[in-house]
Amino acid sequence: MSFIRPEARATLWRWREVLAGVALTPVGAWWSFGVTGWLGNAVGFAVLGIAMLLLMLGIQRARFREDSDGPGVVQVVEGRVAYFGPLTGGAVDMAEITRLSLDVRNRPATWVLVQPGVEPLHIPVTAKGAEALFDAFAALPGLRMEYMLRELNDATARETVIWQKGQTAPALH
């Protein structure tokens, strides 16, 4: 039996890294400035650094995460992205993809991963396990994470190229 509503629990889970960073900040600050001795201060500054990283990365991850009640399941294993959907599915190797797009014309919006010799893989942003794509996409050389997150939250109905092999992402406006 849970005393937290499912919607509130989902929101807390979405922002879990940020909440951990917020919880660590006062601990690190107390050890940095309240504890005497260089060892306590050094540990405090390390904890503060970890808290700041959790805050920055947590905000990006929370903006990337969508509800996971959409169609299909995503699995990322050793650089291979697989999608098992009710009507379609497939797998691509992240090292082999040449283009990553976001198509917000579909409901729900879909990630489109293009690998030569394979049908483009369309993955709904709300598929179960789609949050694992954040780390897979972050490994793409030259990908601008802030650009991707801004396009993900943009409501304009179009397909946007987020990353293309050998090219840099468009500049932020």
N, C-alpha and C positions, 0 to 999 in steps of 0.2 A: 504494500500500500504506500502510495506516494502522497506527500503533502504539497507537492508543487504541480501546478497545472501543466499539461503536456506542452502547451504553447510557450510557457515561461521556461520550461526545461529545455526546449529546442533553442530558444534564444540564448540562454546561458551556455549551452553546448556550442553554439555557433561562435560565441565570443570567448571561448575558454582560454585561449592563449593571452588575450588582453586582460582577462580577469586574473590570471596567474601573475602577469606583469604588475598589475595594480597591487596585488597582495604582497609581492616581493619588494616593491619600492620602499615602503616604510621600514622593512626589516634591513634592507641594504643601507638606507639612510641612517638608521640608528647605529648599525655596526660601523659605518664610515665616520660618523661625526660624534657619536655618543660613547663609544667604547675607547678607552685609552689603550695605547700600545699599537705598534705598527702592524702586528699580525691581524688584530681585529679590524683595523682600518683597511688593510689590504683585502681581507675577505669581504668587508662591506662594499668596497668599490667594485669587486668582482660580481657580487650579488646585484649591485645597481646596474652594472653593464648587462648582465643577463636579463634583468627586468626591462631595461630599455629595448633590448633585442626582441623580447617577447611582446612588448607593446607594439613595436613597428611591424614585425612579421604577423602578429595576431590581427592587426587592423587589416592588412592586405588579405590574409586568409579569410577573415570574416566577410570581407567584401566579395570574395570569390565564391564562397559557399552559398548554395541555393537550397531550397527544400529538397530533400531526397525522396520525394514521393512520386517522381516521374517514372516513365517507362524504362525498363531495362536495368542492367547491372554493368558497372564498369570495374575492370580489374587492371591494375598496373603491376607487372612483375618484371623486374630486371630490364627496364626500358621498353617493354612491349605492352602496348595498350590494347586491351580487348574489350569489346562491347557486346553484350548479349541482350538483344532487345526482343520484343514480342513479334516484330515483323522483319527486322533486319539485324545485322550484326557483322562482326569481323574483327580483325586485329591488324595493327600496324606497329612497326618498330620506330621508336622515336628518333633513332639515329638515321633512319632512312627517309623520314618525311621531308617534303619539299615546301609544304605550305600548311599553315594553320589559319583557319578562318572562323568567324563567328557569324552565324546566320540567325538574325533576330526576326526574320519573316516567319519562321516556323513557331508553332506554339506547342511545347516550350521551345525556347531558343536552342540551337544546336551548335556544337563545335564540329567543324569539318576538318578532318585530318587527311591530307593528300600524300600518298606514297606512290611513286612510279610503279606501274605494273599491277596495282591493286585498286579495286573500286574505292572511291573516297569513303571514309568512315564518318558517319554522322552520329554524334553522341549528344543526347539531350543534356542540357546543363543541370537538369533536375534528376538525372538518373542516380540510382543508388550507387554510392562509391565514387561519384564524380569529383568529390573534393580531392581525391588522390591525383587528379590531373594537374593540380596546382604545382606540385613538385615536378611532375613530368614536363610541364610547360616551362618551368623555371630553368630547366637544364638546357633549353634551346639557346644556342649562342646568339647574342644580340637582341633577344626578346626584351622589350620594354614592358615590365610588369604593370606600371602605372597606366600605360596606354591600354593594355588588355583589360584592366579593371574598369577603366572609364568606359570603354566600349561595351563591356558586359552590362553596365548599369545604364547605358544609353537606350532610350526607348525608340529610336529611329529605326523603322523597318527596312533593313538592308543587310546585305552580306558584307562584312568587313574583313579584309586580310589583316590578321594580327601579326603574323610572322611569315617570312618567305626566305628560303635558304639563299644565302649569298647577298641578302639585302638587309638594310637596317629598317627598323620600324619608323613610321612617320613621326615627325616631331610633335611634341605636346603643344597644344594651342593655349 
